[in-house]
Amino acid sequence: GRSRVFDSSKSTSWARSRARELPRHVAAHLVLLSRDGRAVVNSHLRKDPRKSAAAHASAWAVKMAKIEELGLAWDGPVHRVRYEKLIVEPDETLGRLCDGIGVEYEPAMRHPWHSEPHPLDGNPAPLLVLMRESARVPIAGLLDVTQDTAARYVHAPAALSLDLRWKDEMSSDELRTFDRVAGTVNARYAWE
C-alpha cells in the first residue's frame, strides 16, 4: 500500500465528505489551486459559448466563495498554490508544497508525463497531453473533447506553459462584464 493518497477533484462537497470519512490519525491536507478568474471564464466561454460572460463569471465567483469557505473550515493544513506561480516558478512552488505536505520534492515532478497518470478529475484538455505522453500512444478518441480542443492539445508540446489567452480572446465587453460580476472576488487571484 501507499502512505499517501492524492485526490485532485475540484468539488468542495466531495472534499468535505472525504474529510469526514478519514480517520483521525490521517493528516488530511487541503491544496487550494487557484487561477485568475478571467482565464477560467475565458476557458468556459470557449467550451460553452451559449452561456454569457456574466453567467460564467457568476458561476466562477460562487465556486471560489465555496472554495474559500472550505479552506476556512478545513480541519487540517491548507496549502495555497497559484496556477500562474506553478507555471513560472515550478521548482519553488512545488518545493514549498512538498515541504508543507511532508513529501520530498523531486525535479521529475515537473514532468508528470514521464510517469503513469491516475487522473481523478479535472480539465480533459491537458489530460490529453499527459495521457499521450505517458502512454506513448495516439490519443484520438481517448477523451470526449471538442475538435478545437483536440487540435490544440493533440500535438501540444509536453511542457508547462502559462496560458494567458484571455488577454487576446476576451472582448472588452466580456472583460467589463467579468469585472462587474466577479472583479471583487478576482482581486485576490488576478495575474497581470
N, C-alpha and C positions, 0 to 999 in steps of 0.2 A: 504494500500500500504506500501511498504518498503521504507526506506530512502536511501538505498544504493543498487546498482546493481554491482555484480562482474562478469566480463566476463573473463573466463580462456582460451580464444582462443590463438593460437600461431601465427596467421597470422599478419604480420605487416601491410599489406594493409587493413585488417579488422579493426585493431585498429585505423589506420588513418581515415578510413571512419566513424567509430563510433564517434571518437572525433569531427569530423566536424559536426556531427548531434546533438551533445549535446548542449543544450542551455548554454549561457554564465554564468548563475548563478549556474551551476553544476560543482563542483570540480572534474575534471577527473584526477585521479591518475594513473600512469603507473607503474606496477610492472614488473621488468625485472628479471625473474628467469633464472639463468644460471647454467651450469654444465660443468665439464671437458669434452672437446670435444672428448677425447678418449673413454669415457663411452658412449657418444651419438653415435659415429661412430661404436663402438662395437655392440651396440643395433641394429643399422641399418644393420650391416653385418649379424647378426643373422636373422633378418626379411627378408632381401633381399640379399642373398649371390651371386646372379647373378651379382650384381654390384661390382666393385673393391673397395678396401680400398681408393684408390685415388679419385674415383668418390664420395664416401660417404664423405670423408674429405673435398673435394672441395665444395660440397653442404652445408655442415655444416658451413664452413668458410664464404660462401656467405650469408647464413642465419644470422649468427652472425653479419656480417657487416651491414645488413639491420636493425637488432635489435638495434645495436649501433646508427645508423643514426636516427632511430625512437626516441630513448632516447634523443639524442641531440636536435632534432626538437620539442619534446613534449612541448606543451604549458600548463605546469602544473607540479606538483610534480612527480618526478621519484624516485622510490624505487628499490634498487638492492638487490636481495636475491640469495644467493648461495645455490643450492640444497644440497651440502655436509654439509654446515653450518646448514641448516634447519634440517637435519637428526641428526647431532651430538650435536647441541645446539638448540633444538626446542623451548624451552621456551624463551630463549634470542632472537632468530631470529624472532619468531612470535611476541614477545613483542615489539621489535623495529618496525616491520612492522605495527602492530596495532597502536602504538603511531603515526607513520607517517601518517596513513590514518584516524586517529581520531576515532578508534574503540577500545572499551575496550577489552583487552586480557583476555581470559578465558582459563584455562588449558584444558578444553574439546575440544578446537580447535585442540589439538594434536591427537584427536581420531575422525576423520571425519566419521568413520564407525558407530558411535553411533547416527548419525543424518540422515536426509533424503537427499540423494545426488541429485544434479542437475547438472550433468556434461554437459558442452557445447562442449568440445573439449579435446583432449589430448590422451595420450597413453592408449590404451584399456586394457593392461595387469593389471596395478594397479587398474583400474576401476572394474576389476573382483572382487578383494578383497573388494573394497568399496561397490559394489552392493550386493555381497554375504552377507556381514556383516550387512549392513543396512536393507536389505530386509529379512534376515534370511531365505533365500530360496536357493536351489541349483542353480548353475549358468550355468550348461551345456547348450550349445547352445545360451546363452544370448548375447554374442558378437562374432563377426567373428574374431577369433584369430587362430594361428597355434596350432597344437597339443602340441608342446613343450611349448608354452606359457601357454596353458591351464593346462598342467601338473604342471608347476611351480607355477601357481597362484591359482588353484582351492583349494588347501589345504594350501596355504601360510598363515602364521600367520598374523593376523591383527595388524601389528606393523610397526613402521618406522624403516627401516634398510638401512644402507649405502651399495650401490651396487657398488662394485669395481671389478666386474667380468672381466673388460677389462684387468686387470693386468695378469690374468691367461689365458684368452681366445684369446687375440690378439697375433698373431705370431710376432716374431722380425721383419720380413719383413713388416707386416702391421703397426707396430709401427713406423718403419723408414719412411714408406710411409706417414703416418699421419704427422709425424714431418716435412717432406719435404714440404708437401702440405699445412698444417694448423698449424704447430708448432708456428709460429709467432703470429697468432691470438689466439691460445690456451694459450699463456703465461699469459694472464690475467685471465684465467679460470682454469688453471691446479691445480689439487689436488693430492698431493703425499701421 
